[in-house]
Amino acid sequence: MVAKMTVKLPEALRRRAKAVAALRGETVSEVMRAALAEYVAEVMEEADDVRAVAEIEARIAAGEEKVTDWAEADLDDLPA
């Protein structure tokens, strides 16, 4: 299913999108969909990273995650 969406753009951005579409032999809609898909994927990846950090911080706070101070770490025990 394809949904129709109206987006208000600054004129300069509209012109650049139109130029990119012409250079690539695509429609402006195709350029906009590709750019939006890339942006949404990037934001979702960042959100996943934020959730992962929050989960690790919660485990550390609950004492479920071992934390070693760099001064006390034995770097010789790290895998190569």
Buried (B, 14 or more C-beta within 10 A) or exposed (E): EEEEEEEEEEEEEBEEBEEBBEEEEBEBEEBBBEEEEEEEEEEEEEEEEEEEEEEEEEEEEEEEEEEEEEEEEEEEEEEE
